Amino acid sequence: MPNSSFKLEASSPLAGFSQDFGTVLVEELTNKALVSIAEPLGMKTKLQAEVKKHLGASWPEIGTTTNSPKAYHLLGLQTDMIFAFFDHPGGLADAAIKLMLKDNAYCTDQSDAWVIIKVSGEGIYAALERICPVNLSRDAFAVGTVQRTSMEHLGVIILKHAEDSFVLMGATSSAEDLLHAVTVSIKNTN
């Protein structure tokens, strides 16, 4: 007979980590969803129209993002597929997108596969330039730019969310390693 006194509770990869380092604030973003939206063969025009209609933003070019008044951030990372990044507590984020886009897209919830860390503050450029090969300077990497890269030895998606603010997305399996790389670099440049 099962023991009903046990209860499972969801937890984020970094347990909601948040720390202020003076010139940089590092915080894990929880209750966020990341859903891949892929184009079925020959349906590009239809899918792009449905994305605009239901998510409120146009299909982004590779390396850019588009944002909607409905709080969807669409990340252009490759041909024929984008990521939708948005607030969504709990699971089944792909079902929410699929309900809107119907059979016009292949949707896959990527949320559990990624840790999402926001780093912000005036000291963030000095800290990130030590561990990221991409030129993230204000002139070279504008707000809304997104790119796949590596930090230390870890694969990362980096999004310039706002001026002096980046969102880093890495594999949940190496969440603590990514956090360690970022926080050590911040400590070494503060």
N, CA and C atoms as an extended XYZ file, in Angstrom:
570
Properties=species:S:1:pos:R:3:atomname:S:1:resname:S:1:resid:I:1 pbc="F F F"
N         0.840       -1.182        0.000 N   MET     1
C         0.000        0.000        0.000 CA  MET     1
C         0.891        1.253        0.000 C   MET     1
N         0.653        2.193       -0.912 N   PRO     2
C         1.476        3.398       -0.994 CA  PRO     2
C         1.333        4.275        0.244 C   PRO     2
N         2.425        4.927        0.570 N   ASN     3
C         2.434        5.858        1.691 CA  ASN     3
C         2.021        7.229        1.165 C   ASN     3
N         0.877        7.722        1.569 N   SER     4
C         0.358        8.992        1.060 CA  SER     4
C         0.941       10.206        1.781 C   SER     4
N         1.850        9.997        2.710 N   SER     5
C         2.430       11.137        3.418 CA  SER     5
C         3.568       11.781        2.631 C   SER     5
N         4.017       11.128        1.561 N   PHE     6
C         5.065       11.708        0.737 CA  PHE     6
C         4.461       12.655       -0.286 C   PHE     6
N         5.147       13.782       -0.479 N   LYS     7
C         4.668       14.761       -1.450 CA  LYS     7
C         5.860       15.257       -2.266 C   LYS     7
N         5.723       15.209       -3.567 N   LEU     8
C         6.774       15.701       -4.439 CA  LEU     8
C         6.588       17.195       -4.670 C   LEU     8
N         7.698       17.905       -4.636 N   GLU     9
C         7.665       19.341       -4.893 CA  GLU     9
C         8.703       19.674       -5.946 C   GLU     9
N         8.332       20.494       -6.886 N   ALA    10
C         9.264       20.920       -7.924 CA  ALA    10
C        10.311       21.852       -7.335 C   ALA    10
N        11.508       21.769       -7.862 N   SER    11
C        12.556       22.695       -7.443 CA  SER    11
C        13.325       23.142       -8.673 C   SER    11
N        13.867       24.322       -8.616 N   SER    12
C        14.636       24.842       -9.738 CA  SER    12
C        16.076       24.333       -9.629 C   SER    12
N        16.823       24.350      -10.721 N   PRO    13
C        18.183       23.802      -10.710 CA  PRO    13
C        19.113       24.453       -9.692 C   PRO    13
N        18.911       25.733       -9.397 N   LEU    14
C        19.783       26.446       -8.454 CA  LEU    14
C        19.038       26.893       -7.204 C   LEU    14
N        17.892       26.290       -6.948 N   ALA    15
C        17.098       26.567       -5.744 CA  ALA    15
C        16.796       28.055       -5.568 C   ALA    15
N        16.558       28.761       -6.682 N   GLY    16
C        16.204       30.178       -6.605 CA  GLY    16
C        17.354       31.088       -6.218 C   GLY    16
N        18.573       30.716       -6.563 N   PHE    17
C        19.774       31.471       -6.200 CA  PHE    17
C        19.619       32.953       -6.536 C   PHE    17
N        20.045       33.799       -5.614 N   SER    18
C        20.086       35.243       -5.834 CA  SER    18
C        21.173       35.821       -4.937 C   SER    18
N        22.086       36.582       -5.537 N   GLN    19
C        23.138       37.215       -4.737 CA  GLN    19
C        23.551       38.524       -5.382 C   GLN    19
N        23.702       39.534       -4.547 N   ASP    20
C        24.162       40.849       -4.981 CA  ASP    20
C        25.650       40.943       -4.682 C   ASP    20
N        26.454       41.155       -5.732 N   PHE    21
C        27.906       41.250       -5.584 CA  PHE    21
C        28.367       42.711       -5.592 C   PHE    21
N        27.465       43.622       -5.371 N   GLY    22
C        27.803       45.045       -5.372 CA  GLY    22
C        27.564       45.669       -6.733 C   GLY    22
N        28.445       45.368       -7.692 N   THR    23
C        28.275       45.937       -9.034 CA  THR    23
C        27.496       45.004       -9.963 C   THR    23
N        27.191       43.796       -9.496 N   VAL    24
C        26.460       42.822      -10.308 CA  VAL    24
C        25.478       42.047       -9.430 C   VAL    24
N        24.274       41.894       -9.925 N   LEU    25
C        23.266       41.056       -9.279 CA  LEU    25
C        23.100       39.802      -10.124 C   LEU    25
N        23.176       38.644       -9.463 N   VAL    26
C        22.994       37.355      -10.136 CA  VAL    26
C        21.770       36.707       -9.530 C   VAL    26
N        20.826       36.301      -10.396 N   GLU    27
C        19.632       35.648       -9.882 CA  GLU    27
C        19.113       34.613      -10.869 C   GLU    27
N        18.735       33.471      -10.314 N   GLU    28
C        18.098       32.454      -11.145 CA  GLU    28
C        16.671       32.902      -11.414 C   GLU    28
N        16.261       32.810      -12.665 N   LEU    29
C        14.887       33.133      -13.017 CA  LEU    29
C        14.078       31.843      -12.975 C   LEU    29
N        13.083       31.821      -12.145 N   THR    30
C        12.202       30.665      -12.044 CA  THR    30
C        10.835       31.059      -12.597 C   THR    30
N         9.955       30.119      -12.774 N   ASN    31
C         8.635       30.358      -13.357 CA  ASN    31
C         8.717       30.945      -14.761 C   ASN    31
N         9.766       30.575      -15.466 N   LYS    32
C         9.932       30.967      -16.867 CA  LYS    32
C         9.822       29.719      -17.725 C   LYS    32
N         9.324       29.880      -18.920 N   ALA    33
C         9.227       28.776      -19.857 CA  ALA    33
C        10.073       29.069      -21.085 C   ALA    33
N        10.569       28.002      -21.672 N   LEU    34
C        11.307       28.080      -22.920 CA  LEU    34
C        10.746       26.979      -23.817 C   LEU    34
N        10.078       27.385      -24.892 N   VAL    35
C         9.409       26.437      -25.786 CA  VAL    35
C         9.972       26.618      -27.189 C   VAL    35
N        10.408       25.516      -27.796 N   SER    36
C        10.847       25.598      -29.188 CA  SER    36
C         9.620       25.535      -30.092 C   SER    36
N         9.636       26.386      -31.111 N   ILE    37
C         8.572       26.424      -32.112 CA  ILE    37
C         9.242       26.186      -33.460 C   ILE    37
N         8.956       25.017      -34.038 N   ALA    38
C         9.582       24.649      -35.310 CA  ALA    38
C         8.548       24.633      -36.421 C   ALA    38
N         9.033       24.949      -37.602 N   GLU    39
C         8.175       25.059      -38.781 CA  GLU    39
C         7.981       23.704      -39.457 C   GLU    39
N         6.743       23.260      -39.641 N   PRO    40
C         6.504       22.083      -40.472 CA  PRO    40
C         6.893       22.409      -41.914 C   PRO    40
N         7.362       21.425      -42.638 N   LEU    41
C         7.825       21.612      -44.005 CA  LEU    41
C         6.782       22.328      -44.859 C   LEU    41
N         7.199       23.421      -45.484 N   GLY    42
C         6.339       24.156      -46.401 CA  GLY    42
C         5.318       25.074      -45.750 C   GLY    42
N         5.397       25.273      -44.416 N   MET    43
C         4.385       26.082      -43.734 CA  MET    43
C         4.962       27.362      -43.125 C   MET    43
N         6.091       27.802      -43.608 N   LYS    44
C         6.765       28.956      -43.027 CA  LYS    44
C         5.877       30.203      -42.988 C   LYS    44
N         5.287       30.555      -44.097 N   THR    45
C         4.457       31.762      -44.170 CA  THR    45
C         3.268       31.668      -43.218 C   THR    45
N         2.600       30.534      -43.217 N   LYS    46
C         1.440       30.321      -42.348 CA  LYS    46
C         1.854       30.388      -40.884 C   LYS    46
N         2.938       29.714      -40.522 N   LEU    47
C         3.398       29.720      -39.130 CA  LEU    47
C         3.773       31.127      -38.687 C   LEU    47
N         4.491       31.852      -39.508 N   GLN    48
C         4.887       33.208      -39.131 CA  GLN    48
C         3.675       34.107      -38.916 C   GLN    48
N         2.653       33.941      -39.727 N   ALA    49
C         1.414       34.708      -39.553 CA  ALA    49
C         0.712       34.326      -38.249 C   ALA    49
N         0.679       33.038      -37.929 N   GLU    50
C         0.038       32.575      -36.690 CA  GLU    50
C         0.805       33.041      -35.464 C   GLU    50
N         2.136       33.033      -35.524 N   VAL    51
C         2.955       33.529      -34.413 CA  VAL    51
C         2.637       35.004      -34.181 C   VAL    51
N         2.599       35.782      -35.240 N   LYS    52
C         2.292       37.221      -35.128 CA  LYS    52
C         0.889       37.422      -34.540 C   LYS    52
N        -0.069       36.651      -35.012 N   LYS    53
C        -1.464       36.791      -34.572 CA  LYS    53
C        -1.644       36.398      -33.109 C   LYS    53
N        -1.098       35.269      -32.704 N   HIS    54
C        -1.377       34.738      -31.371 CA  HIS    54
C        -0.359       35.131      -30.301 C   HIS    54
N         0.904       35.288      -30.683 N   LEU    55
C         1.925       35.648      -29.693 CA  LEU    55
C         2.212       37.146      -29.704 C   LEU    55
N         1.793       37.835      -30.755 N   GLY    56
C         1.913       39.288      -30.793 CA  GLY    56
C         3.280       39.815      -31.166 C   GLY    56
N         4.121       38.974      -31.763 N   ALA    57
C         5.450       39.422      -32.184 CA  ALA    57
C         5.797       38.755      -33.507 C   ALA    57
N         6.609       39.439      -34.290 N   SER    58
C         7.008       38.856      -35.567 CA  SER    58
C         8.125       37.829      -35.369 C   SER    58
N         8.277       36.955      -36.346 N   TRP    59
C         9.301       35.917      -36.340 CA  TRP    59
C        10.671       36.599      -36.371 C   TRP    59
N        11.560       36.327      -35.412 N   PRO    60
C        12.854       37.020      -35.375 CA  PRO    60
C        13.865       36.457      -36.366 C   PRO    60
N        14.724       37.325      -36.838 N   GLU    61
C        15.868       36.896      -37.642 CA  GLU    61
C        16.861       36.201      -36.714 C   GLU    61
N        17.741       35.391      -37.273 N   ILE    62
C        18.762       34.715      -36.472 CA  ILE    62
C        19.633       35.766      -35.792 C   ILE    62
N        19.848       35.594      -34.487 N   GLY    63
C        20.673       36.513      -33.704 CA  GLY    63
C        19.903       37.664      -33.093 C   GLY    63
N        18.589       37.685      -33.316 N   THR    64
C        17.782       38.777      -32.771 CA  THR    64
C        16.589       38.224      -31.993 C   THR    64
N        15.938       39.111      -31.291 N   THR    65
C        14.713       38.762      -30.586 CA  THR    65
C        13.612       39.724      -30.999 C   THR    65
N        12.391       39.266      -30.859 N   THR    66
C        11.244       40.156      -30.976 CA  THR    66
C        10.422       39.967      -29.710 C   THR    66
N         9.829       41.036      -29.255 N   ASN    67
C         9.056       41.000      -28.016 CA  ASN    67
C         7.634       41.437      -28.301 C   ASN    67
N         6.717       40.876      -27.532 N   SER    68
C         5.318       41.234      -27.739 CA  SER    68
C         4.742       41.896      -26.499 C   SER    68
N         3.661       42.652      -26.674 N   PRO    69
C         2.957       43.219      -25.523 CA  PRO    69
C         2.406       42.122      -24.613 C   PRO    69
N         2.288       40.902      -25.150 N   LYS    70
C         1.795       39.774      -24.366 CA  LYS    70
C         2.913       39.126      -23.553 C   LYS    70
N         4.102       39.743      -23.529 N   ALA    71
C         5.262       39.310      -22.742 CA  ALA    71
C         5.920       38.036      -23.258 C   ALA    71
N         5.837       37.789      -24.554 N   TYR    72
C         6.595       36.705      -25.171 CA  TYR    72
C         7.863       37.307      -25.766 C   TYR    72
N         8.987       36.672      -25.486 N   HIS    73
C        10.252       37.045      -26.114 CA  HIS    73
C        10.575       35.912      -27.072 C   HIS    73
N        10.653       36.210      -28.354 N   LEU    74
C        10.940       35.203      -29.358 CA  LEU    74
C        12.406       35.315      -29.744 C   LEU    74
N        13.134       34.205      -29.599 N   LEU    75
C        14.576       34.188      -29.813 CA  LEU    75
C        14.892       33.502      -31.132 C   LEU    75
N        15.552       34.212      -32.017 N   GLY    76
C        15.956       33.649      -33.301 CA  GLY    76
C        17.346       33.062      -33.202 C   GLY    76
N        17.435       31.738      -33.163 N   LEU    77
C        18.726       31.080      -33.003 CA  LEU    77
C        19.137       30.220      -34.186 C   LEU    77
N        18.202       29.840      -35.031 N   GLN    78
C        18.526       29.019      -36.185 CA  GLN    78
C        17.405       29.122      -37.215 C   GLN    78
N        17.652       28.583      -38.395 N   THR    79
C        16.663       28.606      -39.463 CA  THR    79
C        15.480       27.713      -39.112 C   THR    79
N        14.291       28.171      -39.367 N   ASP    80
C        13.052       27.399      -39.247 CA  ASP    80
C        12.664       26.992      -37.830 C   ASP    80
N        13.303       27.576      -36.814 N   MET    81
C        12.924       27.300      -35.431 CA  MET    81
C        13.279       28.497      -34.556 C   MET    81
N        12.405       28.786      -33.608 N   ILE    82
C        12.665       29.841      -32.643 CA  ILE    82
C        12.379       29.295      -31.251 C   ILE    82
N        12.807       30.022      -30.245 N   PHE    83
C        12.416       29.749      -28.869 CA  PHE    83
C        11.458       30.848      -28.423 C   PHE    83
N        10.398       30.461      -27.736 N   ALA    84
C         9.526       31.421      -27.061 CA  ALA    84
C         9.910       31.386      -25.589 C   ALA    84
N        10.243       32.530      -25.035 N   PHE    85
C        10.687       32.679      -23.653 CA  PHE    85
C         9.649       33.560      -22.962 C   PHE    85
N         8.999       33.039      -21.905 N   PHE    86
C         7.903       33.779      -21.298 CA  PHE    86
C         7.635       33.290      -19.886 C   PHE    86
N         6.887       34.086      -19.126 N   ASP    87
C         6.471       33.696      -17.776 CA  ASP    87
C         5.465       32.564      -17.882 C   ASP    87
N         5.707       31.504      -17.110 N   HIS    88
C         4.772       30.389      -17.097 CA  HIS    88
C         5.084       29.507      -15.893 C   HIS    88
N         4.343       29.638      -14.812 N   PRO    89
C         4.582       28.778      -13.660 CA  PRO    89
C         4.111       27.358      -13.951 C   PRO    89
N         4.882       26.402      -13.509 N   GLY    90
C         4.477       25.009      -13.702 CA  GLY    90
C         4.866       24.479      -15.060 C   GLY    90
N         4.400       23.284      -15.377 N   GLY    91
C         4.764       22.615      -16.612 CA  GLY    91
C         3.781       22.849      -17.736 C   GLY    91
N         3.951       22.077      -18.775 N   LEU    92
C         3.077       22.076      -19.943 CA  LEU    92
C         3.035       23.413      -20.684 C   LEU    92
N         4.152       24.092      -20.713 N   ALA    93
C         4.212       25.367      -21.434 CA  ALA    93
C         4.012       25.158      -22.923 C   ALA    93
N         4.474       24.019      -23.440 N   ASP    94
C         4.301       23.758      -24.867 CA  ASP    94
C         2.829       23.621      -25.236 C   ASP    94
N         2.032       23.080      -24.315 N   ALA    95
C         0.591       22.933      -24.571 CA  ALA    95
C        -0.075       24.300      -24.711 C   ALA    95
N         0.380       25.274      -23.925 N   ALA    96
C        -0.177       26.628      -24.006 CA  ALA    96
C         0.108       27.245      -25.374 C   ALA    96
N         1.323       27.038      -25.887 N   ILE    97
C         1.686       27.569      -27.205 CA  ILE    97
C         0.969       26.776      -28.305 C   ILE    97
N         0.964       25.459      -28.168 N   LYS    98
C         0.336       24.595      -29.168 CA  LYS    98
C        -1.163       24.893      -29.301 C   LYS    98
N        -1.800       25.229      -28.198 N   LEU    99
C        -3.221       25.561      -28.218 CA  LEU    99
C        -3.477       26.764      -29.132 C   LEU    99
N        -2.547       27.713      -29.134 N   MET   100
C        -2.701       28.897      -29.977 CA  MET   100
C        -2.303       28.626      -31.430 C   MET   100
N        -1.195       27.903      -31.632 N   LEU   101
C        -0.662       27.722      -32.981 CA  LEU   101
C        -1.224       26.499      -33.704 C   LEU   101
N        -1.886       25.630      -32.955 N   LYS   102
C        -2.532       24.424      -33.502 CA  LYS   102
C        -1.547       23.580      -34.314 C   LYS   102
N        -1.948       23.117      -35.483 N   ASP   103
C        -1.098       22.236      -36.290 CA  ASP   103
C        -0.124       22.999      -37.186 C   ASP   103
N         0.010       24.275      -36.944 N   ASN   104
C         0.902       25.094      -37.757 CA  ASN   104
C         2.343       25.070      -37.259 C   ASN   104
N         2.613       24.367      -36.146 N   ALA   105
C         3.951       24.344      -35.566 CA  ALA   105
C         4.186       23.066      -34.795 C   ALA   105
N         5.459       22.709      -34.692 N   TYR   106
C         5.897       21.659      -33.773 CA  TYR   106
C         6.416       22.374      -32.539 C   TYR   106
N         5.827       22.103      -31.382 N   CYS   107
C         6.202       22.784      -30.140 CA  CYS   107
C         6.755       21.780      -29.138 C   CYS   107
N         7.861       22.135      -28.514 N   THR   108
C         8.468       21.271      -27.511 CA  THR   108
C         8.866       22.110      -26.307 C   THR   108
N         8.418       21.695      -25.135 N   ASP   109
C         8.775       22.403      -23.898 CA  ASP   109
C        10.225       22.086      -23.566 C   ASP   109
N        11.057       23.105      -23.552 N   GLN   110
C        12.483       22.974      -23.246 CA  GLN   110
C        12.806       23.432      -21.819 C   GLN   110
N        11.804       23.886      -21.086 N   SER   111
C        12.012       24.558      -19.802 CA  SER   111
C        12.851       23.765      -18.811 C   SER   111
N        12.567       22.490      -18.643 N   ASP   112
C        13.295       21.690      -17.661 CA  ASP   112
C        14.725       21.392      -18.077 C   ASP   112
N        15.059       21.596      -19.326 N   ALA   113
C        16.399       21.297      -19.816 CA  ALA   113
C        17.373       22.453      -19.616 C   ALA   113
N        16.848       23.619      -19.265 N   TRP   114
C        17.683       24.820      -19.187 CA  TRP   114
C        17.594       25.473      -17.812 C   TRP   114
N        18.738       25.930      -17.318 N   VAL   115
C        18.764       26.818      -16.163 CA  VAL   115
C        18.824       28.229      -16.746 C   VAL   115
N        18.114       29.153      -16.134 N   ILE   116
C        18.055       30.526      -16.646 CA  ILE   116
C        18.545       31.465      -15.553 C   ILE   116
N        19.634       32.174      -15.863 N   ILE   117
C        20.278       33.061      -14.891 CA  ILE   117
C        20.314       34.472      -15.457 C   ILE   117
N        19.853       35.421      -14.678 N   LYS   118
C        19.921       36.832      -15.076 CA  LYS   118
C        21.091       37.467      -14.345 C   LYS   118
N        21.938       38.160      -15.095 N   VAL   119
C        23.073       38.879      -14.519 CA  VAL   119
C        22.944       40.335      -14.940 C   VAL   119
N        23.004       41.230      -13.986 N   SER   120
C        22.800       42.639      -14.319 CA  SER   120
C        23.620       43.540      -13.405 C   SER   120
N        23.924       44.710      -13.925 N   GLY   121
C        24.666       45.708      -13.166 CA  GLY   121
C        25.833       46.242      -13.968 C   GLY   121
N        26.395       47.333      -13.497 N   GLU   122
C        27.453       48.008      -14.248 CA  GLU   122
C        28.723       47.174      -14.385 C   GLU   122
N        28.965       46.228      -13.496 N   GLY   123
C        30.169       45.409      -13.557 CA  GLY   123
C        30.042       44.157      -14.405 C   GLY   123
N        28.919       43.969      -15.058 N   ILE   124
C        28.695       42.712      -15.761 CA  ILE   124
C        29.580       42.548      -16.989 C   ILE   124
N        29.914       43.628      -17.670 N   TYR   125
C        30.740       43.514      -18.870 CA  TYR   125
C        32.133       42.990      -18.542 C   TYR   125
N        32.748       43.522      -17.509 N   ALA   126
C        34.089       43.070      -17.114 CA  ALA   126
C        34.074       41.602      -16.703 C   ALA   126
N        33.026       41.189      -16.023 N   ALA   127
C        32.939       39.796      -15.574 CA  ALA   127
C        32.718       38.841      -16.742 C   ALA   127
N        31.826       39.187      -17.659 N   LEU   128
C        31.517       38.275      -18.755 CA  LEU   128
C        32.620       38.212      -19.807 C   LEU   128
N        33.354       39.313      -20.006 N   GLU   129
C        34.391       39.281      -21.038 CA  GLU   129
C        35.509       38.294      -20.703 C   GLU   129
N        35.650       37.930      -19.438 N   ARG   130
C        36.674       36.962      -19.026 CA  ARG   130
C        36.284       35.526      -19.375 C   ARG   130
N        34.996       35.238      -19.497 N   ILE   131
C        34.567       33.849      -19.682 CA  ILE   131
C        33.784       33.604      -20.971 C   ILE   131
N        33.536       34.662      -21.741 N   CYS   132
C        32.724       34.529      -22.952 CA  CYS   132
C        33.504       35.060      -24.157 C   CYS   132
N        33.655       34.257      -25.222 N   PRO   133
C        34.422       34.707      -26.388 CA  PRO   133
C        33.704       35.724      -27.284 C   PRO   133
N        32.419       35.950      -27.059 N   VAL   134
C        31.645       36.894      -27.867 CA  VAL   134
C        31.883       38.317      -27.360 C   VAL   134
N        32.006       39.262      -28.281 N   ASN   135
C        32.139       40.664      -27.909 CA  ASN   135
C        30.778       41.162      -27.424 C   ASN   135
N        30.645       41.345      -26.122 N   LEU   136
C        29.381       41.761      -25.517 CA  LEU   136
C        29.321       43.253      -25.218 C   LEU   136
N        30.262       44.016      -25.731 N   SER   137
C        30.278       45.453      -25.451 CA  SER   137
C        28.980       46.101      -25.917 C   SER   137
N        28.685       47.244      -25.339 N   ARG   138
C        27.436       47.942      -25.651 CA  ARG   138
C        27.288       48.216      -27.148 C   ARG   138
N        28.391       48.538      -27.824 N   ASP   139
C        28.330       48.852      -29.252 CA  ASP   139
C        28.160       47.611      -30.117 C   ASP   139
N        28.736       46.489      -29.704 N   ALA   140
C        28.731       45.282      -30.541 CA  ALA   140
C        27.536       44.371      -30.288 C   ALA   140
N        26.991       44.379      -29.089 N   PHE   141
C        25.934       43.437      -28.717 CA  PHE   141
C        24.769       44.260      -28.163 C   PHE   141
N        23.862       44.648      -29.041 N   ALA   142
C        22.761       45.544      -28.679 CA  ALA   142
C        21.683       44.820      -27.874 C   ALA   142
N        20.866       45.594      -27.195 N   VAL   143
C        19.711       45.030      -26.490 CA  VAL   143
C        18.858       44.264      -27.511 C   VAL   143
N        18.471       43.050      -27.160 N   GLY   144
C        17.677       42.207      -28.045 CA  GLY   144
C        18.503       41.219      -28.853 C   GLY   144
N        19.819       41.307      -28.748 N   THR   145
C        20.674       40.362      -29.455 CA  THR   145
C        20.741       39.057      -28.667 C   THR   145
N        20.751       37.933      -29.381 N   VAL   146
C        20.827       36.614      -28.757 CA  VAL   146
C        21.815       35.769      -29.558 C   VAL   146
N        22.584       34.945      -28.846 N   GLN   147
C        23.565       34.122      -29.538 CA  GLN   147
C        23.903       32.883      -28.719 C   GLN   147
N        24.162       31.794      -29.432 N   ARG   148
C        24.705       30.592      -28.791 CA  ARG   148
C        26.214       30.780      -28.701 C   ARG   148
N        26.790       30.413      -27.561 N   THR   149
C        28.229       30.546      -27.365 CA  THR   149
C        28.659       29.561      -26.283 C   THR   149
N        29.828       29.771      -25.766 N   SER   150
C        30.285       28.964      -24.628 CA  SER   150
C        30.858       29.902      -23.577 C   SER   150
N        30.755       29.469      -22.359 N   MET   151
C        31.367       30.170      -21.231 CA  MET   151
C        32.134       29.117      -20.461 C   MET   151
N        33.429       29.364      -20.351 N   GLU   152
C        34.331       28.336      -19.870 CA  GLU   152
C        34.166       27.171      -20.844 C   GLU   152
N        33.758       26.036      -20.450 N   HIS   153
C        33.578       24.888      -21.354 CA  HIS   153
C        32.105       24.539      -21.557 C   HIS   153
N        31.210       25.433      -21.186 N   LEU   154
C        29.779       25.138      -21.157 CA  LEU   154
C        29.032       25.848      -22.289 C   LEU   154
N        28.128       25.127      -22.947 N   GLY   155
C        27.284       25.732      -23.964 CA  GLY   155
C        26.246       26.639      -23.319 C   GLY   155
N        26.088       27.838      -23.879 N   VAL   156
C        25.204       28.847      -23.291 CA  VAL   156
C        24.490       29.608      -24.401 C   VAL   156
N        23.246       29.959      -24.144 N   ILE   157
C        22.547       30.953      -24.957 CA  ILE   157
C        22.595       32.241      -24.149 C   ILE   157
N        23.049       33.311      -24.774 N   ILE   158
C        23.121       34.601      -24.078 CA  ILE   158
C        22.211       35.596      -24.791 C   ILE   158
N        21.389       36.257      -24.014 N   LEU   159
C        20.427       37.245      -24.497 CA  LEU   159
C        20.688       38.547      -23.772 C   LEU   159
N        20.869       39.616      -24.531 N   LYS   160
C        20.975       40.927      -23.882 CA  LYS   160
C        19.558       41.413      -23.656 C   LYS   160
N        19.133       41.297      -22.431 N   HIS   161
C        17.753       41.555      -22.021 CA  HIS   161
C        17.452       43.044      -21.942 C   HIS   161
N        18.402       43.784      -21.420 N   ALA   162
C        18.267       45.242      -21.272 CA  ALA   162
C        19.685       45.796      -21.174 C   ALA   162
N        19.802       47.109      -21.142 N   GLU   163
C        21.135       47.692      -20.988 CA  GLU   163
C        21.709       47.229      -19.659 C   GLU   163
N        22.932       46.735      -19.661 N   ASP   164
C        23.617       46.212      -18.469 CA  ASP   164
C        22.906       45.011      -17.861 C   ASP   164
N        22.218       44.226      -18.676 N   SER   165
C        21.487       43.059      -18.174 CA  SER   165
C        21.467       41.955      -19.231 C   SER   165
N        21.898       40.769      -18.824 N   PHE   166
C        21.931       39.612      -19.719 CA  PHE   166
C        21.182       38.454      -19.088 C   PHE   166
N        20.600       37.621      -19.923 N   VAL   167
C        20.008       36.369      -19.488 CA  VAL   167
C        20.871       35.264      -20.075 C   VAL   167
N        21.337       34.370      -19.210 N   LEU   168
C        22.160       33.237      -19.616 CA  LEU   168
C        21.337       31.974      -19.469 C   LEU   168
N        21.339       31.142      -20.486 N   MET   169
C        20.616       29.871      -20.451 CA  MET   169
C        21.607       28.754      -20.716 C   MET   169
N        21.679       27.825      -19.780 N   GLY   170
C        22.594       26.695      -19.921 CA  GLY   170
C        21.890       25.408      -19.535 C   GLY   170
N        22.528       24.306      -19.811 N   ALA   171
C        21.949       23.003      -19.502 CA  ALA   171
C        21.772       22.835      -17.990 C   ALA   171
N        20.633       22.311      -17.594 N   THR   172
C        20.393       22.095      -16.160 CA  THR   172
C        21.422       21.142      -15.568 C   THR   172
N        21.945       20.218      -16.362 N   SER   173
C        22.927       19.263      -15.852 CA  SER   173
C        24.228       19.935      -15.432 C   SER   173
N        24.488       21.130      -15.943 N   SER   174
C        25.703       21.853      -15.551 CA  SER   174
C        25.368       23.215      -14.944 C   SER   174
N        24.195       23.318      -14.346 N   ALA   175
C        23.744       24.597      -13.770 CA  ALA   175
C        24.719       25.138      -12.732 C   ALA   175
N        25.155       24.287      -11.829 N   GLU   176
C        26.070       24.753      -10.775 CA  GLU   176
C        27.418       25.159      -11.350 C   GLU   176
N        27.871       24.467      -12.406 N   ASP   177
C        29.132       24.840      -13.049 CA  ASP   177
C        29.032       26.212      -13.712 C   ASP   177
N        27.913       26.478      -14.376 N   LEU   178
C        27.715       27.785      -15.000 CA  LEU   178
C        27.656       28.874      -13.944 C   LEU   178
N        26.900       28.650      -12.887 N   LEU   179
C        26.819       29.626      -11.809 CA  LEU   179
C        28.197       29.873      -11.212 C   LEU   179
N        28.963       28.817      -11.004 N   HIS   180
C        30.312       28.948      -10.441 CA  HIS   180
C        31.200       29.795      -11.356 C   HIS   180
N        31.177       29.510      -12.663 N   ALA   181
C        31.994       30.267      -13.613 CA  ALA   181
C        31.641       31.748      -13.576 C   ALA   181
N        30.361       32.052      -13.543 N   VAL   182
C        29.904       33.449      -13.541 CA  VAL   182
C        30.276       34.140      -12.227 C   VAL   182
N        29.995       33.510      -11.111 N   THR   183
C        30.252       34.171       -9.821 CA  THR   183
C        31.748       34.333       -9.543 C   THR   183
N        32.570       33.364       -9.939 N   VAL   184
C        34.021       33.507       -9.748 CA  VAL   184
C        34.540       34.655      -10.589 C   VAL   184
N        34.061       34.761      -11.827 N   SER   185
C        34.493       35.868      -12.681 CA  SER   185
C        34.071       37.214      -12.104 C   SER   185
N        32.877       37.275      -11.559 N   ILE   186
C        32.408       38.524      -10.919 CA  ILE   186
C        33.306       38.879       -9.738 C   ILE   186
N        33.604       37.902       -8.902 N   LYS   187
C        34.464       38.154       -7.731 CA  LYS   187
C        35.854       38.613       -8.156 C   LYS   187
N        36.370       38.052       -9.248 N   ASN   188
C        37.710       38.411       -9.720 CA  ASN   188
C        37.766       39.772      -10.396 C   ASN   188
N        36.640       40.306      -10.801 N   THR   189
C        36.646       41.620      -11.469 CA  THR   189
C        36.071       42.732      -10.617 C   THR   189
N        35.517       42.396       -9.462 N   ASN   190
C        34.964       43.430       -8.568 CA  ASN   190
C        36.073       44.148       -7.828 C   ASN   190
